[in-house]
Amino acid sequence: MTKRILIDLDGVLNNYEKDKYDENFIPKMKDGAYEFLEKLSQQAELYLFTSRNLMLSVKWLIENKLDSFFKDVTNVKLSSFLYIDDRAMTFNGNYQKTLQEINSFEVYWEN
């Protein structure tokens, strides 16, 4: 069975900056994203997972020649092997440790 991986758009595939967010404009693709997706798509079935407008997101994928790596674009959290997101953490079964991680969490691009 092929593994399904959901990949977030903002901050993972593009150069997202919270203070410059525009719902009608998706920033430039991050360096290395194409090569990353090219390799990963050979190992798993990829879905773009975003809260952005889906048609705008599809257009961005096509313009950046990334559309062939994705099976679909969704805003629904599908059952998956893995989720790749710049604002995610893994729950390890320990609520106290999770609270500590939440309180010290920083998005990499805000540093």
C-alpha positions as CSV (number, residue, x, y, z in Angstrom):
1,M,0.0,0.0,0.0
2,T,1.3,3.4,-0.9
3,K,1.8,5.8,2.0
4,R,-0.2,9.0,1.9
5,I,1.5,12.2,3.0
6,L,-0.2,15.6,3.4
7,I,2.1,18.6,2.9
8,D,1.2,22.1,4.0
9,L,1.7,25.0,1.6
10,D,2.5,28.1,3.6
11,G,5.9,27.9,5.3
12,V,6.7,24.5,3.9
13,L,6.6,24.9,0.1
14,N,6.6,28.7,-0.1
15,N,8.4,31.6,1.6
16,Y,5.5,32.5,3.9
17,E,5.7,35.5,6.2
18,K,2.7,36.0,8.6
19,D,2.9,39.8,8.5
20,K,2.8,39.8,4.7
21,Y,-0.1,37.4,4.3
22,D,-2.4,38.1,1.4
23,E,-5.2,35.6,0.8
24,N,-5.1,36.4,-3.0
25,F,-1.3,35.9,-3.4
26,I,0.8,32.9,-2.6
27,P,4.5,33.7,-2.1
28,K,7.4,32.3,-4.1
29,M,8.4,28.7,-3.9
30,K,11.1,27.9,-1.3
31,D,14.5,26.8,-2.7
32,G,14.8,23.0,-2.8
33,A,11.0,22.4,-2.7
34,Y,10.9,21.0,-6.3
35,E,13.7,18.5,-5.6
36,F,12.2,17.5,-2.3
37,L,8.8,16.8,-3.9
38,E,10.3,15.0,-6.8
39,K,12.1,12.5,-4.5
40,L,9.2,12.2,-2.0
41,S,6.6,11.6,-4.7
42,Q,8.5,8.5,-5.7
43,Q,8.0,7.1,-2.2
44,A,4.5,8.3,-1.3
45,E,1.2,9.6,-2.6
46,L,1.3,13.4,-1.9
47,Y,-1.6,15.7,-1.2
48,L,-1.3,19.4,-0.7
49,F,-3.1,20.3,2.5
50,T,-3.9,24.0,2.9
51,S,-6.5,26.4,4.4
52,R,-6.0,28.7,1.3
53,N,-8.4,28.9,-1.6
54,L,-8.1,25.5,-3.3
55,M,-8.2,26.9,-6.9
56,L,-5.6,29.5,-6.1
57,S,-3.4,26.8,-4.6
58,V,-3.8,24.5,-7.7
59,K,-2.9,27.5,-9.9
60,W,0.3,28.1,-7.8
61,L,1.2,24.4,-8.1
62,I,0.8,24.5,-11.9
63,E,2.8,27.8,-12.2
64,N,5.6,26.3,-10.2
65,K,5.5,23.0,-12.1
66,L,4.7,21.0,-8.9
67,D,1.3,19.8,-9.9
68,S,2.5,16.5,-11.2
69,F,3.8,15.5,-7.8
70,F,0.4,15.8,-6.1
71,K,-2.6,13.5,-6.3
72,D,-4.9,16.2,-5.1
73,V,-5.3,19.5,-3.1
74,T,-7.4,19.5,0.0
75,N,-8.4,21.4,3.1
76,V,-9.6,18.2,4.8
77,K,-7.3,16.3,7.1
78,L,-7.2,12.9,5.4
79,S,-6.1,9.8,7.1
80,S,-2.4,9.7,6.4
81,F,0.9,8.2,7.2
82,L,2.4,11.6,7.9
83,Y,1.6,15.3,7.9
84,I,4.4,17.8,7.0
85,D,3.7,21.3,8.4
86,D,5.7,24.1,9.8
87,R,3.2,24.5,12.7
88,A,2.9,20.9,13.9
89,M,4.2,18.9,16.7
90,T,4.0,15.2,17.5
91,F,1.9,14.1,20.4
92,N,4.0,11.6,22.3
93,G,1.3,10.5,24.8
94,N,2.5,12.8,27.6
95,Y,0.2,15.8,28.1
96,Q,2.6,17.6,30.5
97,K,5.4,17.4,28.0
98,T,3.1,18.5,25.2
99,L,2.0,21.6,27.2
100,Q,5.7,22.5,27.7
101,E,6.4,22.1,24.0
102,I,3.4,24.2,23.2
103,N,4.6,27.0,25.5
104,S,8.0,27.0,24.0
105,F,7.0,26.4,20.3
106,E,8.4,28.8,17.7
107,V,7.8,28.6,14.0
108,Y,11.2,28.3,12.3
109,W,10.7,31.3,10.0
110,E,9.8,33.7,12.9
111,N,13.3,33.4,14.4
